[in-house]
């Protein structure tokens, strides 16, 4: 009976979200509330569903962007992206040793903070042969901080009088996971959304050099490097929109659907947050994640404001 109720509530919430009645922050909160009251019917498949929905959403958002503007944004953010990744990874390795955290757990948290949250963790975990418990904790911490970011960043953006461009760039650099980056930017404005998506996806490509570094650092062999090929489809969508290959009404509809799928993704992310999973490794991993997050958020904000 309880399982049936859980499935019904889950399905009903999904429908309401897809109809556009719920925004990104509310969807995330509802997901977390759902875990407190019900059993997640998709628990064993949630991370895969999140991954697929996120990729589809990102590709869909590409139909609302122009190639020239996207290229300019990527070039503008390149220096900040490179510096922030190098600094975050370096500090992550240092803090992990100082806090005496399991090095693999520390590296996964660092990777998630430096590049793209859950996607980076999922890519790096098999390379360093991380155990499932370590992966779960790293994902849990990153998703927890992402949840906070979704609520905190838009008000902070207004507090610091950030423009759409500045906020989009800040989101892409300072928020871990692409879902929350896009969710926070979407709440701030369409221009912020475009910039945040572009910069974050260009940042995602850094999974490849980080994977190579991880192989040498942990001295692992024979593991395949995960390459985010869906970015090619995102670029293709931008090209299609730039040359008006599809009618504007169609591309606008695709973008609308993509935004609603993204909100649904955030609901599913919220429904995977279980506080009990974070207790197994104590407070130190959370301290590491918070320290890295505060550092990169502060430094990038100062850079953007200046």
HUTA-V503029 format. One record per pair of residues at least 24 apart in sequence whose C-alpha atoms are under 7 Angstrom apart, sorted by the first residue. I is the first residue (numbers start at 0). J is the second residue. If there is no record, write none. Layout:
{{I J} {I J}}
This chain:
{{2 38} {5 37} {5 38} {5 39} {5 40} {6 40} {13 263} {16 259} {16 262} {16 263} {17 259} {17 260} {17 263} {19 259} {22 262} {23 182} {23 262} {23 265} {24 149} {24 150} {26 262} {26 263} {26 265} {26 266} {27 146} {27 265} {27 266} {27 268} {27 269} {28 269} {29 266} {30 266} {30 267} {30 268} {30 269} {30 270} {31 269} {31 270} {31 272} {33 270} {34 270} {39 270} {42 271} {45 267} {49 264} {49 267} {49 268} {52 260} {52 264} {53 178} {53 261} {53 264} {54 229} {56 257} {56 258} {56 260} {56 261} {57 233} {58 232} {58 233} {58 236} {59 253} {59 254} {59 257} {60 254} {60 257} {61 233} {61 234} {61 236} {61 237} {62 236} {62 237} {62 240} {62 250} {62 254} {63 240} {63 250} {63 251} {63 254} {64 193} {64 237} {64 240} {65 237} {65 240} {65 241} {66 237} {66 238} {66 241} {69 197} {72 194} {73 197} {73 198} {73 201} {76 198} {80 172} {80 202} {83 295} {84 113} {84 114} {87 113} {87 291} {88 113} {91 291} {94 287} {95 287} {98 283} {100 283} {100 284} {103 129} {104 133} {104 137} {105 284} {107 137} {108 137} {108 288} {111 141} {111 175} {112 175} {112 292} {114 175} {114 202} {114 203} {114 205} {114 206} {115 175} {115 176} {115 177} {115 203} {116 141} {116 175} {116 176} {117 176} {119 206} {122 225} {123 210} {126 214} {126 219} {126 222} {127 213} {127 214} {127 217} {127 219} {136 276} {136 277} {139 272} {139 277} {140 277} {140 285} {141 175} {143 272} {145 174} {145 175} {145 176} {145 179} {148 174} {149 179} {149 182} {149 183} {152 183} {153 183} {153 186} {153 187} {163 188} {163 190} {163 191} {164 190} {164 191} {164 194} {165 303} {166 191} {167 191} {167 192} {167 194} {167 195} {168 194} {168 195} {168 198} {169 299} {169 300} {170 195} {171 195} {171 198} {171 199} {172 299} {173 292} {173 295} {173 296} {178 261} {178 265}}
